[in-house]
Amino acid sequence: MIIFMINKLIRKIEKNKAPIVIGLDPMLSYIPEQVKEKAFREKGENLLGAAEAIWQFNKAIIDATYDLIPAVKPQIAMYEQFGIEGLIAFKKTVEYCKEKDLVVIGDIKRGDIGSTSEAYATGHLGKVTIGGKSFYGFDEDFVTVNPYLGSDGIVPFINVCKEEKKGLFILVKTSNPSSGEFQDQLVGERPLYELVGEKVASWGEMHLGDSYSYIGAVVGATYPEMGKALRKIMPKNYILVPGYGAQGGKAEDLAPYFNKDGLGAIVSSSRGIIAAYKQAQYEKFGPTAYADASRQAVIDMREDIMGALTRK
Ligand SMILES: O=C(O)c1cc(=O)[nH]c(=O)n1[C@@H]1O[C@H](COP(=O)(O)O)[C@@H](O)[C@H]1O
C-alpha cells in the first residue's frame, strides 16, 4: 500500500528524533577546492564540470548524514544557474536521496495560472503520459509553492498530491527581511499572512494524511511571534521552518512552531550544514573532511532543537 509522504515524513522524524531537514543549496563557493579540481579535470572547467562538482559535493554530504535525518530540501535555483547540466545534477540528487530513503522536498517555489501550475505540478510531483506510457519528471515527494496567484495556482498542485500521495509547503510568512512588504499588509484588520494561513488551514482540513495534512506551510524561523500565531491558525498543517542558523533563527524561538504532540514543524538549514567546514566551530575538520563537518553540524542542530523542545 502506498502511504502519504506526510506520514512517512512524520515516521522518519519520530524515528530519528530529528525534526530537521538539510537544505542542499550547493553554491560553487561552498565546494572545497579538491572537489572542484577533480570535477573540472574530469568534465572540464565549464557548466558540466560545475554540475559534476555540485553532484559530488551533495553525494558526500548525503552519504555522511542520511542515517540522521528524515529529509532533504534541494533548492532548484542553485542547480538551474548551471543550465541543463545543473538540472541533471538536481535530478541525480533527488534520485540518490530517494535511494537512501530520504523524503525529498523540492524547493521550487512555483506559482502560476491554472494550466501552467498543472504542468509544474506534473513535472515535479506527478507524471506525464506519452503514447500509452507514463513517465515521472523530477519526482520529488513535496514541493514549495507560492500562493500569490490564489487557488488557481495551488489547486492543480493539490490535485497531483492527492493522486500521488505527495505534499506541498505553501509560503505563508517567509524568513527574509523584506517579507513584510506585502505579507504583513493589513487587509481590514488582519495581516495578509494570517489570511493566507487560514486558507492553507482550510485546504489542509480537506486533505489529511493520518494525523496531519499533506498540505503544509512555510513560516520563517526569523518571525517567532508570527510563527506562534500561525501555529494556532493551522493546527493540522506541517510547518517548514527555514531561517535557522545562517539567517539568525534560534532554537529557543522555535518551540511555538511545534504542537503539543512534539510534531507539526520541520526546521531547515542549508549553509549552516553544507558549508559547516567553513565555520570556526568546525574548523578542525578542514576542507577535506567537509562531509564529516556537515555530519557534526547535523548532530549539533538536532541537539539544539530537541533541547529547546524539551525545555518548552
Ligand atoms: O521555502 C524555503 O525553503 C524558504 C522560505 C523562506 O521563507 N526562507 C528561506 O530562506 N527559504 C529557503 O531556505 C534556504 C535558506 O538557506 P540557509 O539560510 O542557508 O539555511 C534557501 O534555500 C531559501 O530559498
The ligand as a Gaussian input file, in Angstrom:
#p B3LYP/6-31G(d) Opt

LIG

0 1
 O       10.975000      27.812000       1.083000
 C       12.067000      27.899000       1.640000
 O       12.731000      26.914000       1.878000
 C       12.478000      29.210000       2.156000
 C       11.478000      30.039000       2.610000
 C       11.804000      31.175000       3.350000
 O       10.944000      31.860000       3.891000
 N       13.117000      31.478000       3.535000
 C       14.120000      30.712000       3.029000
 O       15.298000      31.043000       3.285000
 N       13.821000      29.604000       2.280000
 C       14.880000      28.769000       1.664000
 O       15.670000      28.193000       2.702000
 C       17.048000      28.192000       2.340000
 C       17.806000      29.044000       3.349000
 O       19.099000      28.654000       3.436000
 P       20.024000      28.951000       4.715000
 O       19.730000      30.348000       5.136000
 O       21.390000      28.775000       4.149000
 O       19.670000      27.941000       5.757000
 C       17.113000      28.713000       0.912000
 O       17.017000      27.601000       0.041000
 C       15.874000      29.549000       0.785000
 O       15.378000      29.598000      -0.541000

